[in-house]
Amino acid sequence: MQTRMKNPAMVLPEALPAIQGMLEAAKAGGVPQATLELVHLRASQINGCSYCVHGGVHSARKAGESDERLFAVAAWRDAPFFTEAERAALALAEAVTRLSDRTDPVPDEVWNEAARHFDEGQLASLVLTISITNLFNRLNVTTRQVAGPVW
C-alpha cells in the first residue's frame, strides 16, 4: 500500500494541538488507560485502520495489556479475559463506531450498561476517546497511512 499524502493533521499542523488537547482531556476522565486503549483498538479494528491498530497495540502494551487480551479484542464477547466494565466500554465503542448500522445507533441497553460501570466524567472520557479514534481512523484510512510507525 502506498500513502496518498501525509496525515492531514500534519499537513495542517494547526489541527494537531486541538486534537491532542482533546486526547489529554479524555485521559483525565478517570477511565483506566488500559480500557481506553482497548476501546481505541476495537474501533480501529472495525474501521480497518491498520496504522491505528498497529500503534494501538503498542500503546496498549505500554499500558500493561497482555498479548492474550490484545489478541482477543476482536472477539471480546466470546473471550473470558474482560471485566464487565471493559465489556460495556467495548460495546459502547462498537455502537459509536457503527452509527449507520442500525436505526437506534447507540441503544439505551448499550448506554445504560456503560453508565452502570462509569460515571458521567468517565462516560465523557470514553465517548471522546471513541470519537477521536474514529477521527484518526478516517484520516488514516482515507490517506492510506501505512502501519509501522508508532506514535
For each residue, the residues with C-beta under 8 A, 3 or more apart:
1: 144 146
2: 144 146
3: 6 143 144 145 146
4: 142 143 144
5: 8 11 143
6: 3 10 11 143
7: 10 11 139 140 143 145
8: 5 11 12 15 139 143
9: 12 13 15 16 19 139
10: 6 7 13 16
11: 5 6 7 8
12: 8 9 15
13: 9 10 16
14: 17 18
15: 8 9 12 18 19
16: 9 10 13 19 20
17: 14 20 21
18: 14 15 21 22
19: 9 15 16 22 23 132 135
20: 16 17 23 24
21: 17 18 24 25
22: 18 19 25 26 128 132
23: 19 20 26 27 129 132
24: 20 21 27 28
25: 21 22 28 29 128
26: 22 23 29 36 124 125 128 129 132
27: 23 24 33 36 125
28: 24 25 125
29: 25 26 121 122 124 125 126 128
30: 119 121 122 125
31: 35 36 89 118 122 125 126 129
32: 35 36
33: 27 36 37 63
34: 37 38 60 63 64 65
35: 31 32 38 39 85 86 89 126
36: 26 27 31 32 33 39 40 63 125 126 129
37: 33 34 40 41 56 59 60 63 65
38: 34 35 41 42 60 65 69 73 82 86 89 90
39: 35 36 42 43 89 90 92 93 126 129 130 133
40: 36 37 43 44 52 56 59 60 129 130 133
41: 37 38 44 45 52 53 56 57 60 70 73
42: 38 39 45 46 73 74 76 90 93 94 97
43: 39 40 46 47 93 94 96 97 130 133 134 137
44: 40 41 47 49 52 53 56 133 137
45: 41 42 48 53 73 74
46: 42 43 94 97 98
47: 43 44 52 97 134 137 138 141
48: 45 137 141
49: 44 52 53 136 137 140 141 145
50: 53 54 146 147
51: 54 55 140 145 146 147 148 149
52: 40 41 44 47 49 55 56 133 136 137 140
53: 41 44 45 49 50 56 57 147
54: 50 51 57 58 147 148 150
55: 51 52 58 59 147 149 150 151
56: 37 40 41 44 52 53 59 60
57: 41 53 54 60 61 70
58: 54 55 61 62 150
59: 37 40 55 56 62 63 150 151
60: 34 37 38 40 41 56 57 63 65 70
61: 57 58 64 65 67 70
62: 58 59
63: 33 34 36 37 59 60
64: 34 61
65: 34 37 38 60 61 69 70
66: 69 70
67: 61 70 71
68: 71 72 81
69: 38 65 66 72 73 79 81 82
70: 41 57 60 61 65 66 67 73
71: 67 68
72: 68 69 75 76 79 81 82
73: 38 41 42 45 69 70 76 90
74: 42 45
75: 72 78 79
76: 42 72 73 79 82 86 87 90
77: 87
78: 75
79: 69 72 75 76 82
80:
81: 68 69 72
82: 38 69 72 76 79 86 87 90
83: 86 87
84: 87 88 117
85: 35 88 89 117 118
86: 35 38 76 82 83 89 90
87: 76 77 82 83 84 90 91
88: 84 85 91 92 110 113 114 116 117 118
89: 31 35 38 39 85 86 92 93 114 117 118 126
90: 38 39 42 73 76 82 86 87 93 94
91: 87 88 94 95 110 113 114
92: 39 88 89 95 96 106 110 111 114 126 127 130
93: 39 42 43 89 90 96 97 126 130 133
94: 42 43 46 90 91 97 98
95: 91 92 98 99 105 106 107 110
96: 43 92 93 99 105 106 127 130 131 134
97: 42 43 46 47 93 94 130 133 134
98: 46 94 95 101 102 105
99: 95 96 105 106
100: 105
101: 98 105
102: 98 105 107
103:
104: 107 108
105: 95 96 98 99 100 101 102
106: 92 95 96 99 110 111
107: 95 102 104 110 111
108: 104 111 112
109: 112 113
110: 88 91 92 95 106 107 113 114
111: 92 106 107 108 114 115
112: 108 109 115 116
113: 88 91 109 110 116 117
114: 88 89 91 92 110 111 117 118 123 126
115: 111 112 118 123
116: 88 112 113
117: 84 85 88 89 113 114
118: 31 85 88 89 114 115 122 123 125 126
119: 30 122 123
120: 123 124
121: 29 30 124 125
122: 29 30 31 118 119 125 126
123: 114 115 118 119 120 126 127
124: 26 29 120 121 127 128
125: 26 27 28 29 30 31 36 118 121 122 128 129
126: 29 31 35 36 39 89 92 93 114 118 122 123 129 130
127: 92 96 123 124 130 131
128: 22 25 26 29 124 125 131 132
129: 23 26 31 36 39 40 125 126 132 133
130: 39 40 43 92 93 96 97 126 127 133 134
131: 96 127 128 134 135
132: 19 22 23 26 128 129 135 136
133: 39 40 43 44 52 93 97 129 130 136 137
134: 43 47 96 97 130 131 137 138
135: 19 131 132 138 139
136: 49 52 132 133 139 140
137: 43 44 47 48 49 52 133 134 140 141
138: 47 134 135 141 142
139: 7 8 9 135 136 142 143 145
140: 7 49 51 52 136 137 143 144 145
141: 47 48 49 137 138 144 145
142: 4 138 139
143: 3 4 5 6 7 8 139 140
144: 1 2 3 4 140 141
145: 3 7 49 51 139 140 141
146: 1 2 3 50 51 149
147: 50 51 53 54 55
148: 51 54
149: 51 55 146
150: 54 55 58 59
151: 55 59
